[in-house]
Amino acid sequence: MLRTRQLIRAAFRDLLRRKGFDAITIKDIAQKATINRATFYAHFEDKYALLDEVTEQAFHQMIPEQVANAQEFTDEICDQLILLTHQYIVSFFRICRMDSNSMATPCR
């Protein structure tokens, strides 16, 4: 199960770089991950759920240990979180080649 999720996430990240989010289909992800569509749906409701998981993981990975393990939110920690969030959002939209419309109106 864990390996399948890793394959799906890796396939999705690769497709994001090559095609952009709007152009990606579940069929594309399944083919790239060498699974069938039913297996994809056993793990994720749709590509938006997969995007949620991938983005959450990526954001958590970029938070320095000092910030993640902070005992309190000092001005310095808050400033770092704001800068990290901005950097993440900019890189996210660049990598995914998404516009605000595709994020605002998911096809669920």
C-alpha positions in Angstrom: 0.0 0.0 0.0 2.7 2.5 1.0 4.8 1.7 -2.1 1.7 2.2 -4.4 1.1 5.6 -2.8 4.7 6.5 -3.4 4.5 5.4 -7.0 1.3 7.5 -7.5 2.9 10.6 -5.9 6.1 10.3 -7.9 4.1 9.9 -11.2 2.0 12.9 -10.3 5.0 15.1 -9.5 6.6 14.1 -12.8 3.5 14.9 -14.7 3.0 18.2 -13.0 6.4 19.3 -14.2 5.8 18.1 -17.8 2.1 18.8 -18.3 0.7 21.1 -15.7 -2.2 20.2 -13.4 -5.1 21.0 -15.6 -3.8 18.7 -18.4 -3.3 15.7 -16.1 -5.8 12.9 -16.1 -6.2 9.9 -13.7 -5.4 7.7 -16.7 -2.1 9.6 -17.1 -1.2 9.1 -13.4 -2.2 5.5 -13.5 -0.1 4.7 -16.6 2.9 6.6 -15.3 2.7 4.8 -11.9 2.1 1.4 -13.6 -1.2 0.8 -11.8 -4.8 0.7 -13.0 -7.3 3.4 -12.4 -9.2 1.3 -9.8 -5.9 1.2 -7.8 -5.6 4.9 -8.0 -9.2 5.4 -6.7 -8.5 3.0 -3.9 -5.9 5.5 -2.6 -7.3 8.9 -3.7 -10.7 10.3 -4.4 -9.5 12.3 -7.3 -6.5 14.3 -8.6 -7.4 17.1 -6.2 -7.0 14.8 -3.2 -3.7 13.7 -4.5 -2.6 17.3 -5.0 -3.6 18.1 -1.4 -1.4 15.3 -0.1 1.6 16.1 -2.3 1.5 19.8 -1.5 1.1 19.2 2.2 4.1 16.8 2.2 6.2 19.2 0.2 5.4 22.1 2.5 6.2 20.2 5.6 9.6 19.1 4.1 10.7 22.7 3.5 10.1 23.8 7.1 13.4 23.9 9.0 13.6 21.7 12.1 14.1 24.8 14.3 10.8 26.2 13.1 8.9 22.9 13.2 10.0 22.2 16.7 9.6 25.7 18.1 8.1 25.9 21.6 6.4 29.2 20.9 5.7 31.5 18.0 8.2 34.3 18.4 8.4 37.1 15.9 11.4 35.4 14.2 9.5 32.1 13.9 6.4 33.8 12.5 8.6 35.8 10.0 10.3 32.5 8.8 6.9 30.8 8.4 5.5 33.8 6.4 8.6 33.8 4.1 8.5 30.0 3.7 4.8 30.1 2.9 5.4 32.8 0.2 8.3 30.9 -1.3 6.3 27.7 -1.4 3.3 29.3 -3.0 5.4 30.9 -5.7 7.2 27.6 -6.5 4.0 25.6 -6.3 2.3 27.7 -9.0 5.5 27.7 -11.2 6.0 23.9 -11.0 2.3 23.0 -11.4 1.7 25.7 -14.0 -1.6 26.5 -12.4 -3.7 29.6 -12.4 -6.0 30.8 -9.7 -9.1 29.6 -11.7 -8.0 26.0 -11.7 -7.5 26.1 -7.9 -10.8 27.9 -7.3 -13.1 25.5 -9.2 -12.1 21.9 -8.6 -14.2 19.4 -10.5 -15.4 17.3 -7.7 
